[in-house]
Amino acid sequence: MVIREWRHWAACVALLSTLPLASCNGFPRQGRPTTSEAQPIAVEVNQSRDQYGKQAILIQLTNDTDTPLTVSGARLNSPLFEKDIVWEPTTGVLELPPRQPKSLPADLPAPRCSQSPTEPLKAIVYYSEPAKGPAETSVGSRDPFNVLPRNADELCLAADAAAVAAIVLDPDLEVAPDGRTAVVRLVITPAGTHGESPQKLTINSIDGTTLLAESPSDPWPRDIAISSGTAPKEVPLTIRPARCDPHAVAEDKVGTLLPLRISVGAREGVLKVAASNELRGRIYDFVTAACGGAAH
């Protein structure tokens, strides 16, 4: 009897290792009930350096079927933004081969800053299969790198800052006689008070970029206080190249976005001030010359 029972137990172990849905009492186990059908397209959020500088993201679609699909539109519904984040093809439709992801650029709408919503991120994708009519799928989406919360926070911070003052970079660049440094000016134009109490903003510090750094002999100022209703002012910043490798200028995406660490109201964070196209070209020329041509 003992030997027979042992053989029965050993047979059960072997059976379970190959057929996990079987049981040793001779009856098959029931599979888990299906709560929803598998979705044909998976959706994920990402962002390249190029999109970051344009206040845009990438909607990544992956065809999880074994047949090619054509996509005519996609939209993300996030509680962090006032409107849906929408992608539409500029011409025709998008071909989405089986098991292959494609990233689609989409501009970010205005953020929703008045609350801290907790609803999940959802997507609707409009598509069609071969020999079938148009269809759509609604699917939960992933944001593994917290792209949307980070961008929403930065946009809300920028909106609060704009209520106190407009902060831009002057398009002119003053290059030193030796060509090793230059001066760019931060132009601050406070907003009017319109009979209300002045609002305040503080630039706690200014960070360097992948392309620009402060001069050790002329460091950038800190704790710059700004109030609405006051006179405009300019803050000169002496810059030098942060790097001189051959790819510094050729591969630059965010090197001319100047990060200001600010406090405004209850918010603290980084406000990115972008150089205009004119100033960006002048900065590239300056870095190339200061590096002795190594940036080419």
C-alpha positions in Angstrom: 0.0 0.0 0.0 2.8 2.4 0.9 4.6 1.7 -2.4 1.3 2.1 -4.4 0.6 5.5 -2.7 4.2 6.7 -3.3 3.9 5.8 -7.0 0.6 7.7 -7.2 2.2 10.8 -5.6 5.2 10.6 -7.9 2.9 10.4 -11.0 1.0 13.4 -9.8 4.1 15.5 -9.5 5.2 14.5 -13.0 1.7 15.3 -14.3 1.6 18.7 -12.6 5.0 19.7 -14.0 3.7 19.2 -17.6 0.0 19.9 -17.3 -0.5 22.7 -14.7 -4.3 22.8 -15.2 -4.7 19.1 -14.3 -5.3 17.8 -10.7 -4.5 14.5 -9.1 -8.1 13.6 -8.3 -8.6 12.8 -12.0 -10.7 16.0 -12.8 -9.3 18.9 -14.9 -9.0 22.2 -13.1 -11.1 25.1 -14.5 -9.2 28.0 -16.0 -9.6 31.5 -14.5 -12.7 33.3 -15.8 -11.9 35.9 -18.5 -12.9 39.3 -17.3 -12.2 41.1 -20.6 -11.0 40.2 -24.1 -7.3 40.6 -25.0 -6.8 44.1 -26.6 -5.3 44.1 -30.1 -3.1 47.2 -29.4 -1.1 48.0 -26.3 -0.4 51.7 -25.5 2.5 53.2 -23.6 3.7 56.8 -23.0 7.3 57.9 -23.6 9.1 61.1 -24.4 12.3 61.8 -26.3 14.6 64.8 -25.7 13.3 66.4 -28.8 9.6 66.1 -27.6 10.6 67.4 -24.2 11.7 70.7 -25.6 8.5 71.0 -27.6 6.0 70.2 -24.8 5.0 67.0 -26.6 5.1 63.3 -25.8 5.2 60.0 -27.7 2.2 57.6 -27.8 3.7 54.2 -28.4 1.4 51.6 -30.0 2.2 47.9 -30.2 0.2 45.6 -32.4 -0.4 42.5 -30.2 -2.1 40.5 -33.0 -0.6 38.3 -35.7 -2.0 40.4 -38.6 -1.1 43.9 -39.7 -3.4 46.7 -38.6 -4.0 50.3 -39.9 -4.4 53.0 -37.3 -6.3 56.2 -38.1 -6.1 57.9 -34.7 -5.3 57.6 -31.0 -6.2 59.6 -27.9 -5.1 59.5 -24.3 -7.4 60.6 -21.5 -5.4 61.7 -18.5 -6.9 63.4 -15.5 -3.7 65.5 -15.4 -4.8 67.5 -18.5 -7.8 69.6 -19.4 -8.3 67.8 -22.8 -7.4 64.5 -24.4 -3.9 64.1 -25.8 -4.5 63.4 -29.5 -2.6 61.9 -32.4 -3.9 62.0 -35.9 -2.0 61.0 -39.1 -1.1 64.0 -41.3 -1.6 61.8 -44.4 -3.4 58.5 -44.8 -3.2 56.0 -42.0 -0.5 54.4 -40.0 0.6 50.8 -40.8 1.2 48.8 -37.7 2.9 45.5 -38.3 2.4 42.6 -35.9 4.4 42.7 -32.6 6.2 45.9 -33.7 5.9 49.2 -31.7 5.6 52.6 -33.3 5.9 56.0 -31.5 3.6 58.8 -32.4 4.3 62.4 -31.4 1.4 64.3 -29.8 1.3 67.8 -28.3 0.3 68.3 -24.7 -2.8 70.3 -23.9 -3.1 72.7 -20.9 -2.6 70.9 -17.5 -5.3 70.6 -14.9 -3.6 72.2 -11.9 -6.4 72.7 -9.4 -6.5 69.2 -8.0 -4.6 65.9 -7.7 -6.6 63.4 -9.7 -6.1 59.7 -9.2 -8.0 58.2 -12.2 -6.0 55.8 -14.4 -4.7 56.7 -17.8 -6.9 55.4 -20.6 -6.5 55.3 -24.4 -8.8 54.9 -27.4 -7.2 53.7 -30.6 -9.1 53.8 -33.9 -7.9 51.0 -36.3 -9.0 48.4 -38.8 -8.0 44.9 -39.6 -7.6 43.4 -43.1 -11.0 42.7 -44.7 -12.8 44.3 -41.8 -14.3 47.6 -41.2 -13.2 50.4 -38.8 -13.0 49.6 -35.1 -11.8 51.1 -31.9 -10.3 49.7 -28.7 -10.4 51.2 -25.3 -7.4 50.2 -23.2 -5.6 51.1 -20.0 -2.2 52.7 -20.8 1.2 52.6 -19.1 3.4 55.5 -18.3 6.5 53.7 -16.9 8.7 56.8 -16.7 6.1 59.1 -15.2 6.2 61.3 -18.3 2.7 62.8 -17.9 3.0 63.7 -14.1 6.4 65.3 -14.7 5.2 67.3 -17.6 2.0 68.4 -15.9 3.9 69.6 -12.9 6.3 71.6 -15.0 3.4 73.1 -17.0 1.5 74.1 -13.9 4.7 75.6 -12.4 5.2 77.6 -15.7 1.6 78.8 -15.5 2.0 80.0 -11.9 5.3 81.8 -12.8 3.7 83.5 -15.8 1.1 85.0 -13.5 3.9 86.8 -11.7 6.3 87.6 -14.6 7.3 86.8 -18.1 10.8 85.4 -18.2 12.7 85.1 -21.5 16.2 85.1 -22.9 17.3 88.1 -24.9 18.1 87.1 -28.5 21.4 89.0 -28.4 24.6 87.3 -27.2 27.6 89.3 -26.2 30.8 87.3 -26.9 33.9 88.2 -24.9 37.0 89.5 -26.9 38.9 86.2 -26.3 35.8 84.2 -27.4 35.9 81.9 -24.4 32.9 83.2 -22.6 29.7 85.1 -23.6 26.9 86.9 -21.8 23.2 86.0 -22.3 20.6 88.1 -20.6 17.5 86.9 -18.7 14.8 89.4 -19.3 12.1 89.6 -16.6 8.9 91.5 -17.1 6.6 91.4 -14.1 2.9 91.2 -14.6 0.6 94.0 -13.5 -1.3 93.7 -10.2 -4.6 95.0 -11.5 -5.5 96.3 -8.0 -4.7 93.0 -6.4 -1.9 92.2 -3.9 1.5 91.6 -5.6 2.4 88.0 -6.3 5.9 86.8 -5.7 8.4 84.5 -7.3 12.0 83.6 -6.4 14.6 82.2 -8.7 16.5 80.2 -6.1 19.3 79.1 -8.5 20.1 78.5 -12.2 21.4 75.2 -13.5 23.7 74.5 -16.3 22.7 72.5 -19.4 24.3 69.8 -21.5 25.8 72.6 -23.6 26.3 75.6 -21.2 27.9 76.2 -17.8 28.6 79.2 -15.6 32.0 80.8 -15.6 33.9 80.1 -12.4 35.1 83.7 -12.3 31.6 85.1 -12.7 29.1 82.7 -11.2 25.3 83.0 -11.8 23.2 84.9 -9.2 21.0 83.2 -6.7 17.8 84.1 -4.8 16.5 86.6 -7.3 13.2 88.0 -5.9 10.5 89.0 -8.4 7.1 90.7 -7.6 4.3 91.5 -9.9 3.7 95.2 -10.4 7.4 96.1 -10.3 9.7 97.4 -13.1 11.3 95.1 -15.7 14.9 94.0 -15.2 17.6 92.1 -16.9 19.9 89.5 -15.3 23.2 89.0 -17.2 24.6 85.4 -17.2 28.2 84.7 -18.2 28.3 81.4 -20.0 31.0 79.0 -21.2 30.8 75.7 -23.1 29.9 72.8 -20.8 31.5 70.3 -23.2 33.6 70.4 -26.3 33.3 66.9 -27.7 32.5 66.6 -31.5 28.8 65.8 -30.8 28.0 68.7 -28.5 26.3 70.9 -31.0 25.5 68.3 -33.7 23.3 66.2 -31.3 22.0 68.9 -29.0 18.3 68.8 -28.1 17.9 70.6 -24.7 21.2 72.4 -24.4 19.6 75.8 -24.9 16.8 75.2 -22.4 18.0 77.1 -19.3 16.7 75.5 -16.1 15.6 78.0 -13.4 14.9 76.5 -9.9 12.1 78.6 -8.7 9.5 78.9 -5.9 6.1 80.5 -6.6 3.2 80.2 -4.3 3.0 76.7 -3.0 5.0 75.2 -5.9 8.7 74.6 -6.3 10.4 73.1 -9.3 12.4 73.7 -12.5 11.2 76.3 -15.0 12.8 75.8 -18.4 13.4 79.0 -20.4 14.0 78.3 -24.1 16.3 80.2 -26.3 14.7 81.7 -29.5 15.8 80.2 -32.8 18.0 83.3 -33.3 19.7 83.0 -30.0 20.0 79.2 -30.3 22.0 79.7 -33.6 24.3 82.3 -31.9 24.9 80.0 -28.9 25.8 77.1 -31.3 28.2 79.4 -33.2 29.8 80.6 -29.9 30.3 77.0 -28.5 31.8 75.9 -31.8 34.2 78.8 -31.9 35.1 78.6 -28.1 35.8 74.9 -28.5 38.2 75.6 -31.4 36.1 73.9 -33.9 35.9 70.6 -32.0 32.1 70.8 -31.9 31.8 70.4 -35.6 
